[in-house]
Amino acid sequence: MKILVTGAAGFIGCHLSHKLMKLGHDVIGVDSLNDYYSPKLKAHRLDGLKSNSKFSFLQLDLSEKESAEALFVEVALDVVVHLAAQAGVRYSLEAPHSYTKNNIEAYLNILEGCRHNNVSRLVYASSSSVYGGNKVMPFSESQQVDHPISLYAATKKTNELMAHTYSHLYNFETVGLRFFTVYGPMGRPDMALWLFTDAILNNRPIKVFNNGNMRRDFTYVDDIVTGIIGAVERPMSKLYSIFNLGNNHTEGLEEMITHIEVCLGKNAIKQYEPMQPGDVAETYADIESAKQYLGYNPKTSIKTGIPNFVDWYQNEWLPFSKGV
């Protein structure tokens, strides 16, 4: 198939694009290459993709209506995987307008592009953050998600509602994937694993929120990619679908830190902090539906995944970032 991957220079988009091409698909990658985090990292990811003849790249801002319209007119697409978004719960407190621009306006342009250009299926990134303050574990797709506690979560819930409307009105398939704390090589510098690794290496304190009483369903990027592939390739039983993609296992934040310390052979300097606004104490994914319909079966524990990240960070990213 010919597949559009938005956010192709991003963490998940890069890994997904490599896998899609390995499976024989042609990938058109789109990214605005903004400076929310290091453009050098995005360029590094893109360098690996551009060496494959099945990959083509366009730099554009999907919130610009005319640019998004032109993209869909110029390229006949079978499936769209929309991963581009303004990420980060805490940053949504600082720059709220970036979230409406990149997560709602751009998303509407994607929906309109699919609607008017006979795209059969839109697969899009939602988030575990839509569960808000839900206390029943594990989080299931059948639970109500009407009480987001961050603007980021509200935009992702909005995406799901918009998808439902477009599937109903215009008869094309939308598949929303609620990602749970994705990590791995080439990850994002604003996420805990990167921040902690960098701080411990450089003898700086790490901020441990909620006094360490945090638990997350850490999900390795390769496992997430297999779930996305299932959403791209497998037949759906209905026009509108939502699936959790997590590891179906919740880990304590302190345990994650211990694994990093072991990998680096150094102890962290911990600075305990209260819970941050918009954050939640625990996430934990029920993945039975994804197993049934997407063939999803995550296999990577943090005992394997964290060393893989630390190895990449020390032996690939640090030499590259320093120009060695």
C-alpha positions as a Markdown table, in Angstrom:
| # | Residue | x | y | z |
|---|---|---|---|---|
| 1 | Met | 0.0 | 0.0 | 0.0 |
| 2 | Lys | 0.9 | 3.7 | -0.2 |
| 3 | Ile | 0.7 | 5.0 | 3.3 |
| 4 | Leu | 1.0 | 8.5 | 4.7 |
| 5 | Val | 2.8 | 8.7 | 8.1 |
| 6 | Thr | 2.5 | 12.1 | 9.7 |
| 7 | Gly | 5.1 | 12.9 | 12.3 |
| 8 | Ala | 7.5 | 10.7 | 10.4 |
| 9 | Ala | 10.5 | 12.4 | 12.0 |
| 10 | Gly | 9.1 | 11.7 | 15.4 |
| 11 | Phe | 9.9 | 8.9 | 17.8 |
| 12 | Ile | 7.1 | 6.4 | 16.9 |
| 13 | Gly | 6.7 | 7.7 | 13.3 |
| 14 | Cys | 10.3 | 6.9 | 12.5 |
| 15 | His | 10.1 | 3.3 | 13.9 |
| 16 | Leu | 6.8 | 2.7 | 12.2 |
| 17 | Ser | 8.0 | 4.0 | 8.8 |
| 18 | His | 11.0 | 1.6 | 8.9 |
| 19 | Lys | 8.7 | -1.3 | 9.7 |
| 20 | Leu | 6.2 | -0.4 | 7.0 |
| 21 | Met | 8.9 | -0.3 | 4.3 |
| 22 | Lys | 10.3 | -3.6 | 5.5 |
| 23 | Leu | 6.9 | -5.1 | 4.9 |
| 24 | Gly | 6.8 | -3.8 | 1.4 |
| 25 | His | 4.7 | -0.6 | 1.7 |
| 26 | Asp | 5.6 | 2.8 | 0.2 |
| 27 | Val | 5.7 | 5.5 | 2.9 |
| 28 | Ile | 5.1 | 9.2 | 2.4 |
| 29 | Gly | 6.5 | 10.9 | 5.5 |
| 30 | Val | 5.3 | 14.3 | 6.6 |
| 31 | Asp | 6.6 | 16.4 | 9.5 |
| 32 | Ser | 6.8 | 20.1 | 10.3 |
| 33 | Leu | 10.2 | 19.6 | 12.0 |
| 34 | Asn | 9.3 | 22.1 | 14.7 |
| 35 | Asp | 11.7 | 23.0 | 17.6 |
| 36 | Tyr | 9.6 | 21.6 | 20.5 |
| 37 | Tyr | 12.7 | 19.4 | 21.0 |
| 38 | Ser | 16.0 | 19.1 | 19.2 |
| 39 | Pro | 15.6 | 19.3 | 15.4 |
| 40 | Lys | 18.9 | 17.6 | 15.2 |
| 41 | Leu | 17.4 | 14.4 | 16.7 |
| 42 | Lys | 14.6 | 14.6 | 14.1 |
| 43 | Ala | 17.1 | 15.1 | 11.3 |
| 44 | His | 19.0 | 12.1 | 12.6 |
| 45 | Arg | 15.9 | 9.9 | 12.5 |
| 46 | Leu | 15.1 | 11.2 | 9.0 |
| 47 | Asp | 18.6 | 10.4 | 7.7 |
| 48 | Gly | 18.0 | 6.7 | 8.4 |
| 49 | Leu | 14.6 | 6.8 | 6.5 |
| 50 | Lys | 15.7 | 8.7 | 3.5 |
| 51 | Ser | 18.3 | 6.0 | 2.6 |
| 52 | Asn | 15.3 | 3.7 | 1.6 |
| 53 | Ser | 13.9 | 4.2 | -1.9 |
| 54 | Lys | 10.4 | 3.4 | -0.6 |
| 55 | Phe | 10.4 | 6.5 | 1.5 |
| 56 | Ser | 9.6 | 10.1 | 0.4 |
| 57 | Phe | 9.4 | 13.1 | 2.7 |
| 58 | Leu | 7.6 | 16.4 | 2.7 |
| 59 | Gln | 8.1 | 19.1 | 5.3 |
| 60 | Leu | 4.8 | 20.9 | 6.0 |
| 61 | Asp | 2.6 | 22.2 | 8.7 |
| 62 | Leu | -0.6 | 20.2 | 8.7 |
| 63 | Ser | -2.5 | 22.9 | 10.5 |
| 64 | Glu | -2.2 | 25.0 | 7.3 |
| 65 | Lys | -5.4 | 24.1 | 5.4 |
| 66 | Glu | -4.1 | 24.7 | 1.9 |
| 67 | Ser | -0.9 | 22.7 | 2.5 |
| 68 | Ala | -2.8 | 19.7 | 3.9 |
| 69 | Glu | -5.3 | 19.8 | 1.0 |
| 70 | Ala | -2.5 | 19.9 | -1.6 |
| 71 | Leu | -0.8 | 16.9 | 0.0 |
| 72 | Phe | -3.9 | 14.7 | -0.4 |
| 73 | Val | -4.5 | 15.9 | -4.0 |
| 74 | Glu | -0.9 | 15.2 | -5.1 |
| 75 | Val | -0.6 | 11.7 | -3.7 |
| 76 | Ala | -3.1 | 8.9 | -4.0 |
| 77 | Leu | -3.1 | 7.2 | -0.5 |
| 78 | Asp | -4.5 | 3.9 | 0.7 |
| 79 | Val | -4.1 | 4.5 | 4.4 |
| 80 | Val | -3.2 | 7.5 | 6.6 |
| 81 | Val | -1.4 | 7.0 | 10.0 |
| 82 | His | -1.7 | 10.3 | 11.8 |
| 83 | Leu | 0.9 | 10.5 | 14.6 |
| 84 | Ala | 1.9 | 14.2 | 14.3 |
| 85 | Ala | 0.8 | 16.1 | 17.4 |
| 86 | Gln | 1.9 | 18.5 | 20.1 |
| 87 | Ala | 3.0 | 16.0 | 22.8 |
| 88 | Gly | 3.4 | 16.4 | 26.5 |
| 89 | Val | 1.0 | 16.9 | 29.4 |
| 90 | Arg | 3.1 | 19.4 | 31.3 |
| 91 | Tyr | 3.9 | 21.6 | 28.3 |
| 92 | Ser | 0.1 | 22.0 | 27.7 |
| 93 | Leu | 0.0 | 24.1 | 30.8 |
| 94 | Glu | 2.6 | 26.5 | 29.3 |
| 95 | Ala | 1.6 | 26.6 | 25.6 |
| 96 | Pro | -2.1 | 25.7 | 25.3 |
| 97 | His | -2.6 | 27.3 | 21.8 |
| 98 | Ser | 0.0 | 24.9 | 20.4 |
| 99 | Tyr | -2.3 | 22.0 | 21.3 |
| 100 | Thr | -5.4 | 23.4 | 19.6 |
| 101 | Lys | -3.4 | 24.3 | 16.5 |
| 102 | Asn | -1.5 | 21.0 | 16.2 |
| 103 | Asn | -3.9 | 18.5 | 17.8 |
| 104 | Ile | -7.2 | 19.8 | 16.6 |
| 105 | Glu | -6.9 | 22.1 | 13.6 |
| 106 | Ala | -4.3 | 19.8 | 12.0 |
| 107 | Tyr | -6.4 | 16.7 | 12.8 |
| 108 | Leu | -9.4 | 18.3 | 11.2 |
| 109 | Asn | -7.4 | 18.9 | 8.0 |
| 110 | Ile | -6.4 | 15.2 | 8.0 |
| 111 | Leu | -10.0 | 14.1 | 8.4 |
| 112 | Glu | -11.1 | 16.4 | 5.6 |
| 113 | Gly | -8.3 | 15.1 | 3.4 |
| 114 | Cys | -9.3 | 11.5 | 4.0 |
| 115 | Arg | -13.0 | 12.3 | 3.4 |
| 116 | His | -12.5 | 14.1 | 0.0 |
| 117 | Asn | -9.8 | 11.8 | -1.4 |
| 118 | Asn | -11.2 | 8.3 | -0.9 |
| 119 | Val | -8.8 | 7.2 | 1.8 |
| 120 | Ser | -10.2 | 3.9 | 3.1 |
| 121 | Arg | -8.8 | 4.1 | 6.7 |
| 122 | Leu | -7.4 | 6.6 | 9.1 |
| 123 | Val | -5.3 | 5.2 | 12.0 |
| 124 | Tyr | -4.5 | 7.9 | 14.5 |
| 125 | Ala | -2.7 | 8.3 | 17.8 |
| 126 | Ser | -4.8 | 8.9 | 20.9 |
| 127 | Ser | -3.4 | 8.5 | 24.4 |
| 128 | Ser | -3.8 | 6.8 | 27.8 |
| 129 | Ser | -4.2 | 10.4 | 29.2 |
| 130 | Val | -7.8 | 10.3 | 28.1 |
| 131 | Tyr | -8.6 | 8.1 | 31.1 |
| 132 | Gly | -7.9 | 11.1 | 33.3 |
| 133 | Gly | -8.5 | 10.4 | 37.0 |
| 134 | Asn | -10.1 | 7.0 | 36.4 |
| 135 | Lys | -9.3 | 4.7 | 39.4 |
| 136 | Val | -10.4 | 1.3 | 38.1 |
| 137 | Met | -7.4 | -0.7 | 36.8 |
| 138 | Pro | -6.6 | -1.8 | 34.2 |
| 139 | Phe | -8.0 | 1.0 | 32.0 |
| 140 | Ser | -10.5 | -0.5 | 29.5 |
| 141 | Glu | -11.9 | 1.0 | 26.3 |
| 142 | Ser | -15.3 | 0.5 | 27.8 |
| 143 | Gln | -14.7 | 3.0 | 30.6 |
| 144 | Gln | -16.0 | 6.5 | 30.4 |
| 145 | Val | -13.4 | 9.1 | 29.4 |
| 146 | Asp | -15.3 | 12.3 | 29.9 |
| 147 | His | -13.1 | 13.9 | 32.5 |
| 148 | Pro | -9.7 | 14.7 | 31.1 |
| 149 | Ile | -7.4 | 16.5 | 33.6 |
| 150 | Ser | -5.0 | 18.2 | 31.1 |
| 151 | Leu | -5.5 | 20.1 | 27.9 |
| 152 | Tyr | -3.4 | 17.5 | 26.1 |
| 153 | Ala | -5.8 | 14.8 | 27.2 |
| 154 | Ala | -8.8 | 16.9 | 26.2 |
| 155 | Thr | -7.4 | 17.3 | 22.6 |
| 156 | Lys | -6.9 | 13.6 | 22.3 |
| 157 | Lys | -10.4 | 12.9 | 23.5 |
| 158 | Thr | -11.6 | 15.5 | 21.0 |
| 159 | Asn | -9.7 | 13.5 | 18.2 |
| 160 | Glu | -11.7 | 10.4 | 19.1 |
| 161 | Leu | -15.0 | 12.3 | 19.0 |
| 162 | Met | -14.2 | 13.9 | 15.7 |
| 163 | Ala | -13.2 | 10.5 | 14.3 |
| 164 | His | -16.6 | 9.0 | 15.4 |
| 165 | Thr | -18.4 | 11.9 | 13.6 |
| 166 | Tyr | -16.5 | 11.5 | 10.3 |
| 167 | Ser | -16.9 | 7.7 | 10.3 |
| 168 | His | -20.6 | 8.1 | 10.9 |
| 169 | Leu | -21.1 | 10.8 | 8.3 |
| 170 | Tyr | -18.7 | 9.8 | 5.6 |
| 171 | Asn | -18.4 | 6.1 | 5.9 |
| 172 | Phe | -14.7 | 5.6 | 6.2 |
| 173 | Glu | -12.8 | 3.7 | 8.8 |
| 174 | Thr | -11.1 | 5.4 | 11.7 |
| 175 | Val | -8.9 | 3.5 | 14.2 |
| 176 | Gly | -7.8 | 5.3 | 17.4 |
| 177 | Leu | -4.9 | 3.9 | 19.4 |
| 178 | Arg | -4.4 | 4.9 | 23.0 |
| 179 | Phe | -0.7 | 4.7 | 23.5 |
| 180 | Phe | 0.6 | 4.0 | 27.0 |
| 181 | Thr | 4.1 | 5.6 | 27.9 |
| 182 | Val | 6.0 | 4.6 | 24.8 |
| 183 | Tyr | 9.8 | 4.4 | 25.2 |
| 184 | Gly | 12.9 | 3.0 | 23.4 |
| 185 | Pro | 15.8 | 4.0 | 21.2 |
| 186 | Met | 15.4 | 7.3 | 19.4 |
| 187 | Gly | 12.9 | 8.4 | 22.1 |
| 188 | Arg | 11.8 | 11.9 | 23.0 |
| 189 | Pro | 14.1 | 14.1 | 25.1 |
| 190 | Asp | 11.1 | 15.4 | 27.2 |
| 191 | Met | 10.2 | 12.0 | 28.6 |
| 192 | Ala | 11.4 | 10.6 | 31.9 |
| 193 | Leu | 13.7 | 7.8 | 30.6 |
| 194 | Trp | 15.7 | 10.3 | 28.5 |
| 195 | Leu | 15.7 | 13.0 | 31.2 |
| 196 | Phe | 16.8 | 10.6 | 33.9 |
| 197 | Thr | 19.5 | 8.9 | 31.9 |
| 198 | Asp | 21.0 | 12.3 | 30.9 |
| 199 | Ala | 20.8 | 13.7 | 34.4 |
| 200 | Ile | 22.4 | 10.6 | 36.1 |
| 201 | Leu | 25.2 | 10.5 | 33.5 |
| 202 | Asn | 26.0 | 14.2 | 34.2 |
| 203 | Asn | 25.6 | 14.0 | 38.0 |
| 204 | Arg | 22.5 | 16.2 | 38.1 |
| 205 | Pro | 19.5 | 15.5 | 40.3 |
| 206 | Ile | 16.4 | 14.0 | 38.8 |
| 207 | Lys | 12.9 | 15.2 | 39.7 |
| 208 | Val | 10.8 | 12.3 | 41.0 |
| 209 | Phe | 7.2 | 13.4 | 41.1 |
| 210 | Asn | 4.5 | 12.4 | 43.5 |
| 211 | Asn | 7.3 | 11.5 | 45.9 |
| 212 | Gly | 8.0 | 8.5 | 43.8 |
| 213 | Asn | 4.5 | 7.0 | 44.1 |
| 214 | Met | 4.0 | 6.8 | 40.4 |
| 215 | Arg | 3.3 | 3.7 | 38.3 |
| 216 | Arg | 3.2 | 3.5 | 34.5 |
| 217 | Asp | 2.4 | 0.9 | 31.8 |
| 218 | Phe | 5.8 | 1.3 | 30.0 |
| 219 | Thr | 5.4 | 0.1 | 26.4 |
| 220 | Tyr | 8.4 | -0.6 | 24.2 |
| 221 | Val | 8.3 | 1.1 | 20.8 |
| 222 | Asp | 8.7 | -2.1 | 18.8 |
| 223 | Asp | 5.6 | -3.5 | 20.5 |
| 224 | Ile | 3.6 | -0.3 | 19.8 |
| 225 | Val | 4.7 | -0.5 | 16.1 |
| 226 | Thr | 3.3 | -4.1 | 15.8 |
| 227 | Gly | 0.0 | -2.8 | 17.2 |
| 228 | Ile | -0.1 | 0.1 | 14.6 |
| 229 | Ile | 0.7 | -2.4 | 11.8 |
| 230 | Gly | -2.3 | -4.5 | 12.9 |
| 231 | Ala | -4.5 | -1.4 | 12.8 |
| 232 | Val | -3.2 | -0.7 | 9.2 |
| 233 | Glu | -3.4 | -4.1 | 7.7 |
| 234 | Arg | -6.2 | -6.1 | 9.5 |
| 235 | Pro | -9.9 | -5.9 | 8.6 |
| 236 | Met | -12.0 | -4.0 | 11.1 |
| 237 | Ser | -15.4 | -5.2 | 12.4 |
| 238 | Lys | -16.8 | -1.6 | 12.4 |
| 239 | Leu | -16.1 | 1.8 | 11.0 |
| 240 | Tyr | -15.1 | 3.4 | 14.3 |
| 241 | Ser | -12.7 | 1.6 | 16.6 |
| 242 | Ile | -10.6 | 2.4 | 19.7 |
| 243 | Phe | -7.8 | 0.2 | 21.1 |
| 244 | Asn | -5.4 | 0.4 | 24.1 |
| 245 | Leu | -1.8 | -0.3 | 23.1 |
| 246 | Gly | 0.1 | -0.9 | 26.4 |
| 247 | Asn | 2.2 | -3.5 | 27.9 |
| 248 | Asn | -0.6 | -4.8 | 30.2 |
| 249 | His | 1.8 | -4.4 | 33.1 |
| 250 | Thr | 2.3 | -1.5 | 35.5 |
| 251 | Glu | 5.7 | -0.6 | 36.9 |
| 252 | Gly | 6.8 | 1.7 | 39.7 |
| 253 | Leu | 8.8 | 4.8 | 38.8 |
| 254 | Glu | 11.4 | 3.9 | 41.4 |
| 255 | Glu | 11.9 | 0.5 | 39.6 |
| 256 | Met | 12.5 | 2.2 | 36.3 |
| 257 | Ile | 15.1 | 4.4 | 37.9 |
| 258 | Thr | 16.8 | 1.4 | 39.4 |
| 259 | His | 17.1 | -0.2 | 36.0 |
| 260 | Ile | 18.7 | 3.0 | 34.6 |
| 261 | Glu | 21.1 | 3.1 | 37.5 |
| 262 | Val | 22.2 | -0.5 | 36.9 |
| 263 | Cys | 22.7 | 0.2 | 33.2 |
| 264 | Leu | 24.8 | 3.3 | 33.9 |
| 265 | Gly | 26.6 | 1.9 | 36.9 |
| 266 | Lys | 25.7 | 5.1 | 38.8 |
| 267 | Asn | 23.2 | 6.1 | 41.4 |
| 268 | Ala | 20.7 | 8.8 | 40.8 |
| 269 | Ile | 20.5 | 12.0 | 42.9 |
| 270 | Lys | 16.8 | 12.0 | 43.6 |
| 271 | Gln | 14.8 | 15.2 | 44.2 |
| 272 | Tyr | 11.3 | 14.3 | 45.4 |
| 273 | Glu | 8.6 | 16.6 | 44.2 |
| 274 | Pro | 4.8 | 16.7 | 44.6 |
| 275 | Met | 2.3 | 15.5 | 41.9 |
| 276 | Gln | 2.3 | 17.9 | 38.9 |
| 277 | Pro | -0.9 | 19.5 | 37.7 |
| 278 | Gly | -2.5 | 17.4 | 34.9 |
| 279 | Asp | -0.6 | 14.2 | 35.8 |
| 280 | Val | -1.9 | 10.9 | 37.1 |
| 281 | Ala | -0.5 | 8.5 | 39.6 |
| 282 | Glu | -0.9 | 5.3 | 37.6 |
| 283 | Thr | -1.7 | 3.9 | 34.1 |
| 284 | Tyr | -2.4 | 0.3 | 33.3 |
| 285 | Ala | -3.8 | -1.0 | 30.0 |
| 286 | Asp | -6.4 | -3.7 | 29.3 |
| 287 | Ile | -5.2 | -4.9 | 25.9 |
| 288 | Glu | -7.7 | -7.8 | 25.3 |
| 289 | Ser | -9.4 | -6.0 | 22.5 |
| 290 | Ala | -6.1 | -5.2 | 20.7 |
| 291 | Lys | -5.1 | -8.8 | 21.1 |
| 292 | Gln | -8.3 | -10.0 | 19.5 |
| 293 | Tyr | -8.6 | -7.5 | 16.6 |
| 294 | Leu | -5.0 | -6.3 | 16.0 |
| 295 | Gly | -3.1 | -9.5 | 16.8 |
| 296 | Tyr | -1.3 | -7.4 | 19.4 |
| 297 | Asn | 1.0 | -9.2 | 21.8 |
| 298 | Pro | 3.7 | -7.0 | 23.5 |
| 299 | Lys | 6.8 | -9.0 | 24.4 |
| 300 | Thr | 9.3 | -6.5 | 25.8 |
| 301 | Ser | 9.7 | -5.8 | 29.5 |
| 302 | Ile | 11.6 | -2.9 | 30.9 |
| 303 | Lys | 14.4 | -5.3 | 31.9 |
| 304 | Thr | 15.1 | -5.5 | 28.2 |
| 305 | Gly | 13.8 | -2.2 | 26.9 |
| 306 | Ile | 15.6 | 0.2 | 29.2 |
| 307 | Pro | 19.1 | -1.3 | 28.5 |
| 308 | Asn | 18.3 | -1.0 | 24.8 |
| 309 | Phe | 17.5 | 2.7 | 25.2 |
| 310 | Val | 20.6 | 3.4 | 27.4 |
| 311 | Asp | 22.8 | 1.5 | 24.9 |
| 312 | Trp | 21.4 | 3.6 | 22.0 |
| 313 | Tyr | 21.8 | 6.8 | 24.0 |
| 314 | Gln | 25.4 | 6.2 | 25.0 |
| 315 | Asn | 26.7 | 4.6 | 21.9 |
| 316 | Glu | 24.7 | 6.3 | 19.1 |
| 317 | Trp | 23.1 | 9.5 | 20.3 |
| 318 | Leu | 25.9 | 11.0 | 22.4 |
| 319 | Pro | 28.6 | 10.6 | 19.7 |
| 320 | Phe | 26.2 | 11.9 | 17.0 |
| 321 | Ser | 25.1 | 14.9 | 19.1 |
| 322 | Lys | 28.7 | 15.8 | 19.9 |
| 323 | Gly | 29.7 | 15.4 | 16.3 |
| 324 | Val | 32.2 | 12.6 | 17.1 |
